[in-house]
Amino acid sequence: MAIRLLRRTAGRNWDAIRARFLREAQTLQVAHPSIIQVRDYGEEGDLVYLVTDFIEGDSLRQVLKTDGPMPWTRLRPLLAQLAEAARMLHRKGGLLCGVSPDIMRVVPDVEEGDELLMISTAGIWQASDLLATLGDETLRGSALADAEVHYIAPELLTGQNADVRSDVFTMGVVAYEMATAALPYDGPSMPALLGAMLKGRPRDPRELQPTLPQGPAEAILKALSASPDDRYVSGKDFASALLG
């Protein structure tokens, strides 16, 4: 088991932070093989806690560092799992906007003889809570890490409302990185990164991963559009275009 604790500290809006943590725990009550299972949550005194399964295995970041870009034959089933997990979360008002390869695992699927993509609860949010957290510059009670902002849609980084199209952007970033072992948008500073996102057209992933078919490549690029209006309106639509 893995336990996440949040402790009350002075100088913070504890009631709001506590409420966000408990809402997150409720959102995570989703039975899906790609979402690490929540076993218990609650509070004791000045602590709130979340108990989940502990999943051994390499992070997606480490897999990409070791193996490099994923060929389409390996990538497709993992993206199908990501899309299905997102669909289940969206039904409960949850978003994957906080995910990154650092908090995802790729583990053997003993029963099917394939691989499972496992998503940590740390990357799952209610949209309103993510906006509030970005606004007060904290994430899970700590400073917002530079690595995480690469996966957050530009409208969220500029304080606008989030919806499923923001999640489509995040899924597009993860799909691009899995296919190419590179980020679609980067920059030496937060303003530079945001500027790159707002230009909205990264390098064609097929230049870095020749096995990626044209249809999935175009679907990923559309998911990475700067404006939500230019992306897919739902995770289901993105999955259909991505997976055929």
Backbone as CSV, one residue per row, in Angstrom:
resi,resn,N_x,N_y,N_z,CA_x,CA_y,CA_z,C_x,C_y,C_z
1,MET,0.834,-1.202,0.000,0.000,0.000,0.000,0.870,1.254,0.000
2,ALA,0.344,2.335,-0.566,1.007,3.637,-0.535,0.069,4.620,0.162
3,ILE,0.641,5.487,0.995,-0.163,6.443,1.763,0.290,7.852,1.430
4,ARG,-0.656,8.714,1.072,-0.380,10.132,0.865,-0.992,10.898,2.024
5,LEU,-0.199,11.756,2.650,-0.650,12.530,3.796,-0.596,14.014,3.489
6,LEU,-1.574,14.733,3.995,-1.575,16.186,3.920,-1.755,16.706,5.335
7,ARG,-0.789,17.504,5.784,-0.781,17.979,7.166,-1.136,19.467,7.218
8,ARG,-1.932,19.826,8.191,-2.296,21.228,8.379,-1.071,22.037,8.788
9,THR,-0.863,23.169,8.102,0.243,24.063,8.442,-0.276,25.492,8.507
10,ALA,0.444,26.332,9.230,0.041,27.731,9.378,0.237,28.484,8.068
11,GLY,-0.587,29.518,7.876,-0.425,30.390,6.725,-1.060,29.893,5.451
12,ARG,-1.832,28.815,5.521,-2.504,28.288,4.334,-3.994,28.174,4.627
13,ASN,-4.788,28.207,3.563,-6.231,28.062,3.701,-6.548,26.581,3.872
14,TRP,-6.421,26.107,5.097,-6.524,24.677,5.347,-7.886,24.118,4.954
15,ASP,-8.950,24.827,5.247,-10.294,24.309,4.939,-10.449,24.062,3.439
16,ALA,-9.948,24.984,2.621,-10.058,24.817,1.171,-9.176,23.675,0.682
17,ILE,-7.957,23.608,1.199,-7.024,22.560,0.770,-7.539,21.186,1.192
18,ARG,-8.032,21.093,2.409,-8.593,19.832,2.908,-9.774,19.391,2.055
19,ALA,-10.655,20.347,1.722,-11.833,20.013,0.923,-11.423,19.512,-0.462
20,ARG,-10.413,20.153,-1.060,-9.942,19.697,-2.371,-9.413,18.268,-2.284
21,PHE,-8.625,17.985,-1.264,-8.036,16.657,-1.102,-9.124,15.595,-0.977
22,LEU,-10.153,15.875,-0.183,-11.217,14.897,0.018,-12.090,14.751,-1.236
23,ARG,-12.297,15.859,-1.976,-13.039,15.742,-3.240,-12.262,14.891,-4.227
24,GLU,-10.961,15.073,-4.250,-10.117,14.262,-5.125,-10.274,12.786,-4.786
25,ALA,-10.228,12.466,-3.491,-10.364,11.071,-3.071,-11.690,10.483,-3.541
26,GLN,-12.769,11.263,-3.477,-14.075,10.795,-3.938,-14.067,10.569,-5.451
27,THR,-13.407,11.483,-6.191,-13.319,11.344,-7.648,-12.591,10.071,-8.035
28,LEU,-11.643,9.673,-7.215,-10.787,8.532,-7.543,-11.441,7.183,-7.264
29,GLN,-12.686,7.185,-6.830,-13.389,5.924,-6.609,-13.857,5.368,-7.951
30,VAL,-12.905,5.014,-8.782,-13.169,4.513,-10.126,-12.480,3.160,-10.267
31,ALA,-13.231,2.157,-10.653,-12.659,0.833,-10.866,-12.211,0.717,-12.316
32,HIS,-10.939,0.882,-12.539,-10.382,0.750,-13.879,-8.971,0.201,-13.756
33,PRO,-8.599,-0.773,-14.592,-7.281,-1.403,-14.446,-6.099,-0.461,-14.658
34,SER,-6.317,0.691,-15.298,-5.217,1.623,-15.529,-5.151,2.741,-14.490
35,ILE,-6.057,2.752,-13.528,-6.031,3.757,-12.466,-5.697,3.051,-11.157
36,ILE,-4.618,3.477,-10.520,-4.184,2.840,-9.282,-5.303,2.943,-8.245
37,GLN,-5.669,1.818,-7.671,-6.876,1.714,-6.857,-6.748,2.407,-5.508
38,VAL,-7.768,3.211,-5.169,-7.867,3.817,-3.843,-8.509,2.807,-2.899
39,ARG,-7.881,2.597,-1.741,-8.391,1.641,-0.764,-9.078,2.312,0.415
40,ASP,-8.647,3.528,0.756,-9.236,4.200,1.910,-8.831,5.664,1.874
41,TYR,-9.626,6.509,2.499,-9.257,7.910,2.690,-10.034,8.446,3.879
42,GLY,-9.540,9.542,4.456,-10.222,10.129,5.599,-9.336,11.146,6.278
43,GLU,-9.634,11.429,7.539,-8.856,12.422,8.278,-8.747,12.018,9.741
44,GLU,-7.604,12.381,10.308,-7.325,12.157,11.727,-6.674,13.420,12.266
45,GLY,-7.394,14.156,13.093,-6.833,15.387,13.639,-6.479,16.380,12.546
46,ASP,-5.215,16.780,12.501,-4.751,17.752,11.506,-4.145,17.085,10.279
47,LEU,-4.501,15.826,10.054,-4.027,15.090,8.886,-5.209,14.605,8.059
48,VAL,-5.073,14.668,6.739,-5.973,13.925,5.860,-5.104,12.935,5.091
49,TYR,-5.676,11.787,4.759,-4.855,10.735,4.166,-5.599,10.039,3.032
50,LEU,-4.806,9.442,2.149,-5.322,8.678,1.024,-4.459,7.424,0.899
51,VAL,-5.089,6.262,0.910,-4.382,4.990,0.836,-4.677,4.352,-0.518
52,THR,-3.623,4.027,-1.258,-3.778,3.408,-2.575,-2.912,2.158,-2.671
53,ASP,-3.164,1.374,-3.693,-2.262,0.264,-3.991,-0.881,0.811,-4.343
54,PHE,0.138,0.037,-4.036,1.499,0.381,-4.444,1.856,-0.467,-5.657
55,ILE,2.223,0.206,-6.741,2.535,-0.491,-7.989,4.035,-0.441,-8.239
56,GLU,4.657,-1.593,-8.282,6.072,-1.655,-8.618,6.243,-1.558,-10.132
57,GLY,7.410,-1.163,-10.538,7.686,-1.070,-11.963,8.271,0.286,-12.324
58,ASP,8.783,0.377,-13.529,9.403,1.609,-13.994,8.355,2.655,-14.323
59,SER,8.699,3.901,-14.060,7.830,4.984,-14.509,7.873,5.055,-16.029
60,LEU,6.831,5.645,-16.604,6.814,5.853,-18.052,8.017,6.697,-18.468
61,ARG,8.413,7.654,-17.641,9.596,8.469,-17.928,10.838,7.599,-18.089
62,GLN,11.013,6.647,-17.148,12.183,5.779,-17.205,12.123,4.859,-18.417
63,VAL,10.942,4.361,-18.741,10.796,3.501,-19.919,11.209,4.249,-21.179
64,LEU,10.763,5.495,-21.310,11.109,6.276,-22.498,12.602,6.597,-22.523
65,LYS,13.173,6.839,-21.357,14.605,7.131,-21.288,15.418,5.906,-21.692
66,THR,14.951,4.719,-21.290,15.683,3.486,-21.573,15.443,2.981,-22.993
67,ASP,14.180,2.977,-23.413,13.803,2.354,-24.687,13.702,3.336,-25.845
68,GLY,13.556,4.621,-25.545,13.376,5.602,-26.611,11.946,5.605,-27.130
69,PRO,11.707,6.233,-28.285,10.350,6.324,-28.838,9.687,4.962,-28.990
70,MET,8.392,4.916,-28.689,7.657,3.652,-28.792,7.144,3.441,-30.205
71,PRO,7.417,2.310,-30.801,6.810,2.009,-32.108,5.298,1.875,-31.965
72,TRP,4.578,2.086,-33.049,3.121,2.105,-33.011,2.545,0.807,-32.467
73,THR,3.167,-0.342,-32.762,2.634,-1.614,-32.281,2.641,-1.690,-30.752
74,ARG,3.595,-1.036,-30.116,3.640,-0.998,-28.652,2.797,0.146,-28.110
75,LEU,2.802,1.252,-28.821,2.135,2.463,-28.346,0.618,2.350,-28.380
76,ARG,0.080,1.756,-29.423,-1.374,1.756,-29.609,-2.135,1.164,-28.428
77,PRO,-1.793,-0.048,-27.933,-2.570,-0.586,-26.804,-2.434,0.244,-25.528
78,LEU,-1.285,0.881,-25.318,-1.128,1.727,-24.136,-1.987,2.981,-24.244
79,LEU,-2.060,3.571,-25.431,-2.919,4.743,-25.619,-4.394,4.373,-25.499
80,ALA,-4.753,3.179,-25.926,-6.140,2.728,-25.769,-6.507,2.658,-24.284
81,GLN,-5.584,2.201,-23.451,-5.831,2.153,-22.010,-5.954,3.556,-21.415
82,LEU,-5.084,4.458,-21.857,-5.152,5.844,-21.385,-6.488,6.470,-21.746
83,ALA,-6.935,6.262,-22.970,-8.199,6.847,-23.426,-9.389,6.288,-22.663
84,GLU,-9.382,5.000,-22.384,-10.497,4.388,-21.665,-10.524,4.864,-20.209
85,ALA,-9.346,4.996,-19.588,-9.291,5.521,-18.226,-9.818,6.947,-18.175
86,ALA,-9.443,7.755,-19.152,-9.927,9.135,-19.209,-11.443,9.174,-19.361
87,ARG,-11.985,8.306,-20.198,-13.440,8.272,-20.403,-14.167,7.980,-19.097
88,MET,-13.646,7.043,-18.321,-14.265,6.719,-17.043,-14.194,7.896,-16.071
89,LEU,-13.049,8.568,-16.040,-12.896,9.713,-15.148,-13.796,10.864,-15.545
90,HIS,-13.906,11.115,-16.839,-14.726,12.233,-17.305,-16.182,12.071,-16.871
91,ARG,-16.639,10.848,-16.762,-18.006,10.602,-16.312,-18.228,11.089,-14.882
92,LYS,-17.156,11.138,-14.104,-17.250,11.589,-12.716,-16.768,13.019,-12.531
93,GLY,-16.506,13.700,-13.625,-16.032,15.077,-13.528,-14.558,15.198,-13.238
94,GLY,-13.809,14.109,-13.347,-12.374,14.148,-13.113,-11.606,14.432,-14.382
95,LEU,-10.394,14.947,-14.223,-9.511,15.237,-15.344,-8.127,14.656,-15.063
96,LEU,-7.425,14.346,-16.158,-6.064,13.839,-16.065,-5.035,14.956,-16.212
97,CYS,-5.441,16.198,-16.040,-4.570,17.336,-16.336,-3.294,17.358,-15.515
98,GLY,-3.237,16.621,-14.429,-2.039,16.618,-13.604,-1.090,15.475,-13.885
99,VAL,-1.353,14.667,-14.914,-0.488,13.515,-15.153,0.795,13.940,-15.859
100,SER,1.809,13.134,-15.665,3.058,13.242,-16.409,3.680,11.860,-16.411
101,PRO,4.640,11.595,-17.294,5.277,10.270,-17.306,5.966,9.905,-16.000
102,ASP,6.241,10.888,-15.149,6.881,10.589,-13.867,5.952,9.862,-12.918
103,ILE,4.639,10.042,-13.054,3.697,9.419,-12.119,2.805,8.395,-12.818
104,MET,3.286,7.874,-13.940,2.624,6.774,-14.627,3.594,5.602,-14.654
105,ARG,3.062,4.398,-14.588,3.880,3.196,-14.596,3.534,2.340,-15.814
106,VAL,4.540,1.665,-16.336,4.329,0.645,-17.365,4.752,-0.678,-16.757
107,VAL,3.781,-1.574,-16.590,4.054,-2.841,-15.894,3.566,-4.004,-16.753
108,PRO,4.147,-5.184,-16.586,3.687,-6.357,-17.344,2.262,-6.740,-16.957
109,ASP,1.480,-7.105,-17.939,0.155,-7.661,-17.708,0.285,-9.180,-17.763
110,VAL,0.366,-9.788,-16.595,0.644,-11.217,-16.512,-0.449,-12.033,-17.206
111,GLU,-1.698,-11.632,-17.032,-2.814,-12.405,-17.580,-2.847,-12.333,-19.105
112,GLU,-2.618,-11.129,-19.658,-2.735,-10.941,-21.102,-1.392,-11.069,-21.830
113,GLY,-0.301,-11.100,-21.069,1.005,-11.199,-21.696,1.411,-9.930,-22.421
114,ASP,0.883,-8.805,-21.993,1.164,-7.521,-22.641,1.641,-6.532,-21.581
115,GLU,1.324,-5.254,-21.765,1.722,-4.234,-20.807,0.506,-3.462,-20.324
116,LEU,0.589,-3.006,-19.082,-0.437,-2.145,-18.509,0.145,-0.770,-18.262
117,LEU,-0.627,0.260,-18.601,-0.283,1.631,-18.262,-1.053,1.988,-17.001
118,MET,-0.342,2.314,-15.936,-0.964,2.604,-14.647,-0.826,4.089,-14.330
119,ILE,-1.941,4.712,-13.957,-1.982,6.152,-13.708,-2.085,6.396,-12.209
120,SER,-1.172,7.204,-11.689,-1.201,7.535,-10.268,-2.349,8.474,-9.952
121,THR,-2.898,8.317,-8.758,-3.958,9.216,-8.304,-3.483,10.656,-8.206
122,ALA,-2.168,10.873,-8.100,-1.644,12.232,-7.950,-1.888,13.094,-9.182
123,GLY,-2.224,12.475,-10.311,-2.429,13.249,-11.525,-3.875,13.534,-11.863
124,ILE,-4.799,13.141,-10.984,-6.228,13.235,-11.293,-6.866,14.351,-10.472
125,TRP,-7.653,15.178,-11.134,-8.215,16.371,-10.501,-9.676,16.572,-10.879
126,GLN,-10.367,17.316,-10.039,-11.583,18.006,-10.450,-11.139,19.322,-11.094
127,ALA,-11.796,19.726,-12.175,-11.354,20.908,-12.917,-11.286,22.152,-12.038
128,SER,-12.307,22.371,-11.220,-12.338,23.571,-10.390,-11.200,23.570,-9.377
129,ASP,-10.841,22.388,-8.871,-9.766,22.301,-7.896,-8.407,22.541,-8.543
130,LEU,-8.229,22.060,-9.761,-6.968,22.316,-10.457,-6.787,23.804,-10.707
131,LEU,-7.849,24.469,-11.128,-7.768,25.915,-11.353,-7.426,26.652,-10.068
132,ALA,-8.083,26.266,-8.982,-7.814,26.926,-7.700,-6.380,26.677,-7.256
133,THR,-5.894,25.470,-7.468,-4.542,25.136,-7.067,-3.513,25.879,-7.898
134,LEU,-3.748,25.958,-9.206,-2.855,26.750,-10.053,-2.874,28.207,-9.619
135,GLY,-4.042,28.671,-9.213,-4.180,30.065,-8.793,-3.394,30.396,-7.547
136,ASP,-3.350,29.460,-6.589,-2.586,29.754,-5.373,-1.189,29.138,-5.398
137,GLU,-0.794,28.676,-6.607,0.581,28.230,-6.866,1.019,27.080,-5.960
138,THR,0.068,26.193,-5.680,0.428,24.976,-4.964,-0.135,23.779,-5.693
139,LEU,0.545,22.664,-5.550,0.072,21.419,-6.129,0.288,20.334,-5.088
140,ARG,-0.804,19.742,-4.590,-0.724,18.732,-3.534,0.013,19.285,-2.315
141,GLY,-0.104,20.598,-2.098,0.508,21.185,-0.923,1.953,21.584,-1.103
142,SER,2.488,21.501,-2.317,3.872,21.896,-2.558,3.923,22.798,-3.783
143,ALA,5.076,23.364,-4.048,5.214,24.266,-5.186,4.951,23.531,-6.491
144,LEU,4.344,24.211,-7.429,4.057,23.625,-8.736,5.369,23.327,-9.445
145,ALA,5.600,22.064,-9.775,6.860,21.664,-10.393,6.902,22.074,-11.856
146,ASP,8.071,22.518,-12.296,8.229,22.930,-13.684,7.878,21.801,-14.644
147,ALA,8.225,20.559,-14.263,7.986,19.424,-15.150,6.505,19.232,-15.431
148,GLU,5.651,19.539,-14.468,4.229,19.260,-14.620,3.536,20.233,-15.570
149,VAL,4.027,21.472,-15.667,3.319,22.449,-16.479,3.380,22.121,-17.961
150,HIS,4.308,21.277,-18.388,4.376,20.886,-19.796,3.132,20.108,-20.238
151,TYR,2.405,19.555,-19.275,1.266,18.689,-19.585,-0.076,19.381,-19.350
152,ILE,-0.047,20.623,-18.930,-1.262,21.358,-18.601,-1.616,22.297,-19.748
153,ALA,-2.874,22.271,-20.178,-3.316,23.059,-21.331,-3.093,24.550,-21.099
154,PRO,-2.800,25.302,-22.178,-2.483,26.727,-22.008,-3.615,27.540,-21.399
155,GLU,-4.864,27.148,-21.645,-5.969,27.914,-21.049,-5.972,27.798,-19.523
156,LEU,-5.526,26.647,-19.010,-5.422,26.494,-17.562,-4.270,27.327,-17.003
157,LEU,-3.180,27.366,-17.730,-2.018,28.126,-17.271,-2.260,29.623,-17.301
158,THR,-3.270,30.044,-18.035,-3.615,31.475,-18.072,-4.896,31.776,-17.308
159,GLY,-5.353,30.821,-16.463,-6.453,31.076,-15.543,-7.838,30.951,-16.133
160,GLN,-7.965,30.352,-17.306,-9.286,30.175,-17.911,-9.905,28.866,-17.436
161,ASN,-11.167,28.678,-17.760,-11.882,27.491,-17.311,-11.372,26.232,-18.011
162,ALA,-11.497,25.135,-17.306,-11.084,23.839,-17.846,-12.306,23.004,-18.175
163,ASP,-12.186,22.187,-19.203,-13.198,21.179,-19.488,-12.491,19.994,-20.136
164,VAL,-13.240,19.088,-20.699,-12.658,17.865,-21.258,-11.643,18.185,-22.354
165,ARG,-11.832,19.279,-23.078,-10.881,19.630,-24.134,-9.505,19.943,-23.557
166,SER,-9.456,20.420,-22.326,-8.165,20.622,-21.655,-7.491,19.282,-21.396
167,ASP,-8.288,18.282,-21.081,-7.755,16.938,-20.887,-7.259,16.340,-22.198
168,VAL,-7.958,16.647,-23.284,-7.512,16.188,-24.604,-6.104,16.702,-24.882
169,PHE,-5.836,17.952,-24.503,-4.495,18.510,-24.677,-3.473,17.690,-23.885
170,THR,-3.771,17.430,-22.619,-2.854,16.655,-21.782,-2.614,15.274,-22.373
171,MET,-3.663,14.622,-22.825,-3.512,13.311,-23.434,-2.674,13.399,-24.705
172,GLY,-2.821,14.501,-25.435,-2.022,14.703,-26.637,-0.545,14.839,-26.329
173,VAL,-0.228,15.569,-25.247,1.180,15.718,-24.850,1.769,14.353,-24.484
174,VAL,1.031,13.581,-23.683,1.522,12.269,-23.265,1.691,11.356,-24.486
175,ALA,0.717,11.359,-25.397,0.800,10.520,-26.593,2.005,10.917,-27.448
176,TYR,2.216,12.216,-27.619,3.347,12.714,-28.411,4.664,12.248,-27.784
177,GLU,4.766,12.391,-26.464,6.015,12.021,-25.803,6.251,10.519,-25.851
178,MET,5.200,9.725,-25.724,5.369,8.279,-25.828,5.832,7.877,-27.224
179,ALA,5.317,8.560,-28.230,5.665,8.228,-29.614,7.066,8.686,-29.996
180,THR,7.526,9.781,-29.399,8.767,10.408,-29.860,9.870,10.487,-28.813
181,ALA,9.523,10.251,-27.532,10.447,10.466,-26.413,10.889,11.920,-26.334
182,ALA,10.057,12.826,-26.834,10.330,14.264,-26.777,9.041,14.998,-26.463
183,LEU,9.168,16.172,-25.869,8.000,16.996,-25.582,7.585,17.772,-26.824
184,PRO,6.275,17.952,-27.026,5.844,18.763,-28.175,6.153,20.243,-27.995
185,TYR,6.099,20.719,-26.757,6.355,22.124,-26.448,7.355,22.207,-25.305
186,ASP,8.307,23.109,-25.436,9.275,23.303,-24.369,9.790,24.733,-24.427
187,GLY,10.504,25.136,-23.399,11.069,26.474,-23.347,11.885,26.644,-22.097
188,PRO,12.811,27.585,-22.086,13.689,27.784,-20.932,13.000,28.429,-19.737
189,SER,11.781,28.898,-19.915,11.048,29.552,-18.837,9.569,29.310,-19.039
190,MET,8.783,29.596,-18.002,7.340,29.442,-18.098,6.754,30.314,-19.218
191,PRO,7.111,31.593,-19.348,6.586,32.399,-20.455,6.968,31.835,-21.826
192,ALA,8.194,31.310,-21.938,8.622,30.743,-23.216,7.829,29.480,-23.547
193,LEU,7.601,28.633,-22.535,6.800,27.427,-22.741,5.389,27.794,-23.153
194,LEU,4.769,28.729,-22.453,3.410,29.140,-22.780,3.351,29.739,-24.181
195,GLY,4.360,30.520,-24.544,4.402,31.090,-25.884,4.460,30.014,-26.951
196,ALA,5.246,28.967,-26.698,5.323,27.861,-27.653,3.980,27.152,-27.777
197,MET,3.303,26.943,-26.646,1.991,26.305,-26.675,0.992,27.125,-27.470
198,LEU,1.029,28.434,-27.291,0.044,29.298,-27.940,0.277,29.409,-29.449
199,LYS,1.486,29.082,-29.891,1.721,29.022,-31.340,1.052,27.792,-31.940
200,GLY,0.998,26.726,-31.128,0.098,25.613,-31.394,0.417,24.656,-32.503
201,ARG,1.658,24.527,-32.956,1.954,23.538,-33.990,3.349,22.963,-33.767
202,PRO,3.453,21.879,-33.014,4.769,21.273,-32.789,5.256,20.520,-34.024
203,ARG,6.453,20.035,-33.924,7.045,19.228,-34.996,6.210,17.971,-35.238
204,ASP,6.051,17.589,-36.504,5.287,16.391,-36.838,5.938,15.189,-36.150
205,PRO,5.179,14.443,-35.335,5.786,13.318,-34.606,6.334,12.229,-35.519
206,ARG,5.855,12.150,-36.767,6.358,11.120,-37.681,7.813,11.354,-38.065
207,GLU,8.285,12.586,-37.892,9.699,12.857,-38.161,10.591,12.187,-37.124
208,LEU,10.047,11.954,-35.949,10.800,11.322,-34.866,10.435,9.857,-34.691
209,GLN,9.235,9.470,-35.151,8.766,8.094,-35.038,8.115,7.691,-36.363
210,PRO,8.913,7.128,-37.296,8.389,6.792,-38.631,7.313,5.719,-38.630
211,THR,7.216,4.897,-37.563,6.195,3.851,-37.546,4.810,4.397,-37.212
212,LEU,4.736,5.667,-36.812,3.442,6.246,-36.440,2.630,6.513,-37.701
213,PRO,1.441,5.917,-37.834,0.626,6.161,-39.025,0.174,7.620,-39.121
214,GLN,-0.206,8.019,-40.315,-0.594,9.408,-40.538,-1.811,9.795,-39.708
215,GLY,-2.829,8.934,-39.641,-4.046,9.263,-38.906,-3.781,9.568,-37.443
216,PRO,-3.119,8.680,-36.704,-2.799,8.972,-35.312,-1.916,10.214,-35.146
217,ALA,-0.965,10.418,-36.060,-0.104,11.604,-35.971,-0.934,12.875,-36.087
218,GLU,-1.864,12.895,-37.032,-2.710,14.075,-37.198,-3.637,14.263,-35.999
219,ALA,-4.117,13.157,-35.421,-4.979,13.255,-34.235,-4.219,13.869,-33.056
220,ILE,-2.969,13.457,-32.872,-2.164,14.012,-31.783,-1.939,15.501,-31.991
221,LEU,-1.624,15.902,-33.210,-1.373,17.320,-33.487,-2.637,18.154,-33.266
222,LYS,-3.795,17.619,-33.638,-5.038,18.358,-33.394,-5.302,18.488,-31.895
223,ALA,-5.019,17.443,-31.135,-5.207,17.490,-29.677,-4.327,18.559,-29.044
224,LEU,-3.221,18.897,-29.687,-2.261,19.859,-29.150,-2.507,21.280,-29.634
225,SER,-3.649,21.521,-30.252,-3.979,22.864,-30.724,-4.023,23.849,-29.569
226,ALA,-3.631,25.092,-29.851,-3.586,26.122,-28.803,-4.970,26.424,-28.249
227,SER,-5.966,26.492,-29.118,-7.320,26.827,-28.692,-8.143,25.570,-28.431
228,PRO,-8.877,25.523,-27.327,-9.757,24.372,-27.087,-10.758,24.148,-28.218
229,ASP,-11.175,25.218,-28.874,-12.152,25.098,-29.956,-11.610,24.312,-31.141
230,ASP,-10.283,24.219,-31.258,-9.668,23.510,-32.380,-9.308,22.075,-32.037
231,ARG,-9.562,21.658,-30.807,-9.276,20.281,-30.396,-10.537,19.419,-30.536
232,TYR,-10.416,18.165,-30.160,-11.583,17.284,-30.111,-12.463,17.688,-28.935
233,VAL,-13.760,17.536,-29.106,-14.695,17.998,-28.069,-14.815,17.004,-26.922
234,SER,-14.301,15.803,-27.108,-14.386,14.797,-26.049,-13.210,13.844,-26.164
235,GLY,-12.921,13.175,-25.059,-11.904,12.159,-25.087,-12.277,11.008,-26.005
236,LYS,-13.563,10.726,-26.097,-14.039,9.648,-26.984,-13.717,9.975,-28.434
237,ASP,-13.957,11.236,-28.848,-13.660,11.633,-30.232,-12.170,11.560,-30.502
238,PHE,-11.376,11.989,-29.531,-9.930,11.910,-29.702,-9.492,10.462,-29.844
239,ALA,-10.017,9.582,-28.994,-9.653,8.175,-29.045,-10.030,7.541,-30.392
240,SER,-11.207,7.920,-30.912,-11.643,7.368,-32.196,-10.693,7.757,-33.324
241,ALA,-10.281,9.045,-33.321,-9.349,9.512,-34.349,-7.958,8.905,-34.152
242,LEU,-7.559,8.742,-32.902,-6.225,8.250,-32.590,-6.072,6.766,-32.879
243,LEU,-7.105,6.000,-32.530,-6.980,4.552,-32.573,-7.676,3.918,-33.779
244,GLY,-8.540,4.691,-34.460,-9.214,4.190,-35.628,-10.401,3.295,-35.316
